[in-house]
């Protein structure tokens, strides 16, 4: 009984799907994170932020399309290099500890100086 029904769809009313054009001004959050996380890691010397920036930069570099590559202001491998530099800076005090200042005056947290009688 269902096979006997007439198909009411008309071919002249079919509208093909057209994907909307991308806005050129739309910001890419992945590239934003890949460029700002290394700076945050360098300023704070936070190792976790540094390693996160490496992961985000590698993901951005590996998922880069040809149109993104053509429209990018800087290549993606530069973001990876900056992220690796941020990790190196965060581990820098481990290999080159800061020098103590010899001429520093006391901090005020120790015992008071002896007073002559």
C-alpha positions as CSV (number, residue, x, y, z in Angstrom):
1,X,0.0,0.0,0.0
2,X,2.9,2.4,0.8
3,X,4.5,1.5,-2.6
4,X,1.4,2.6,-4.4
5,X,1.6,6.2,-3.1
6,X,2.7,8.9,-5.4
7,X,6.0,10.8,-4.6
8,X,4.9,14.4,-4.0
9,X,8.5,15.9,-4.1
10,X,9.2,18.0,-7.1
11,X,12.7,18.2,-8.6
12,X,12.3,21.9,-9.6
13,X,12.0,22.9,-5.9
14,X,15.2,21.3,-4.8
15,X,17.7,23.9,-3.5
16,X,21.3,22.6,-3.3
17,X,23.2,23.3,-0.1
18,X,25.8,26.1,-0.3
19,X,28.3,26.3,2.6
20,X,28.6,29.8,4.0
21,X,31.7,31.7,3.2
22,X,34.2,32.1,6.0
23,X,34.6,35.5,7.5
24,X,38.2,36.7,6.9
25,X,38.2,38.6,10.2
26,X,37.3,35.6,12.3
27,X,40.0,34.9,14.8
28,X,41.5,31.5,15.1
29,X,41.6,30.6,18.8
30,X,44.2,27.9,18.3
31,X,46.7,30.3,16.8
32,X,46.0,32.9,19.5
33,X,46.7,30.3,22.2
34,X,49.8,29.1,20.4
35,X,51.2,32.6,20.4
36,X,50.2,33.8,23.9
37,X,50.9,30.7,26.0
38,X,54.7,30.8,25.4
39,X,54.8,34.4,26.5
40,X,52.8,33.6,29.6
41,X,55.2,30.7,30.4
42,X,58.3,33.0,29.9
43,X,56.9,35.7,32.1
44,X,55.8,33.4,34.9
45,X,58.5,30.7,34.4
46,X,55.7,28.2,34.9
47,X,56.7,24.8,33.5
48,X,53.1,23.5,33.1
49,X,52.2,26.5,31.0
50,X,55.3,26.0,28.9
51,X,54.6,22.3,28.2
52,X,51.0,23.2,27.4
53,X,52.2,25.8,24.9
54,X,54.4,23.1,23.2
55,X,51.4,20.8,22.8
56,X,49.1,23.5,21.5
57,X,51.8,24.8,19.0
58,X,52.4,21.3,17.8
59,X,48.7,20.7,17.3
60,X,48.4,23.9,15.4
61,X,51.3,23.1,13.2
62,X,50.1,19.6,12.4
63,X,46.5,20.6,11.7
64,X,47.4,23.6,9.5
65,X,45.6,23.7,6.2
66,X,47.0,25.2,3.0
67,X,44.6,28.2,3.2
68,X,45.7,28.8,6.8
69,X,49.3,28.6,5.7
70,X,48.7,31.1,2.9
71,X,46.9,33.6,5.2
72,X,49.2,33.3,8.2
73,X,51.4,36.2,9.1
74,X,54.1,33.9,10.5
75,X,54.7,30.2,9.9
76,X,53.5,27.6,12.4
77,X,56.9,26.2,13.1
78,X,57.8,29.6,14.6
79,X,55.1,29.0,17.2
80,X,56.7,25.6,18.0
81,X,60.1,27.2,18.4
82,X,58.7,29.9,20.7
83,X,57.0,27.3,22.8
84,X,60.2,25.3,23.1
85,X,62.0,28.4,24.0
86,X,59.5,29.1,26.8
87,X,60.1,25.6,28.2
88,X,63.9,26.2,28.1
89,X,63.4,29.5,29.9
90,X,61.2,27.9,32.6
91,X,63.9,25.3,33.3
92,X,66.8,27.8,33.1
93,X,67.1,28.3,36.9
94,X,67.6,24.6,37.3
95,X,70.8,24.7,35.2
96,X,71.9,28.2,35.9
97,X,70.9,29.1,39.5
98,X,70.6,32.8,40.3
99,X,73.7,34.2,42.0
100,X,73.3,35.5,45.5
101,X,74.0,39.2,45.9
102,X,77.2,39.5,48.1
103,X,76.5,43.2,49.0
104,X,72.9,42.6,50.0
105,X,71.9,44.0,53.4
106,X,70.0,41.7,55.8
107,X,66.4,40.9,55.1
108,X,65.2,41.6,58.6
109,X,64.1,38.1,59.3
110,X,67.2,36.9,61.2
111,X,68.3,37.5,64.7
112,X,69.2,41.1,65.6
113,X,72.8,42.2,65.6
114,X,74.8,42.1,68.8
115,X,74.9,45.4,70.7
116,X,78.3,46.4,72.2
117,X,78.2,46.9,76.0
